[in-house]
């Protein structure tokens, strides 16, 4: 079970890094990062 969670996290970290390369502005990247962290926390803990 833990291997699947770690794999899931690593996969989406890679997708996030790819998206950050495509965003032209660092501010938008930080906004997207904060929103996804909040969403991930809510989905994982609730």
N, C-alpha and C positions, 0 to 999 in steps of 0.2 A: 504494500500500500504506500509506504513512504517513498519508494522508488518512483511510483507514478506521480506523486505530488511534486517531487524534485524535478522530474522530467517535464512536467507541465509548466512549472515555474521557469525552467531554463529555456524552454521553447518560446514562451511568451516574452521573456527578457530579450531573446534574439530578435523577435518581431519588433519589440519596442526600440531596440537599437537601430534597426533598419528604418523605422518611421522617423526617428530622430535625425538620421542622415538626410531624409527627404525634406524636413521642415527647414525653412529658410531662416527662421528667427528663434533664438534661444528662449525668449519669453514664452512663445507658443509651446515650445517643448516642455517647459516647466509647468505650464498650465495643464497640458495634457497629462503629464506625469502625476501631478497632484490629484487630478480627477480619477485617473486609473487606480492610484493607490487607495483612494477612498472607496471606490467601487469594489476593488479586490478585497479590502478589509471587510466590507459589509457582506460580501458574498461568502467569504471564508468563515467569518465568525458568527453570522446570524443564520 
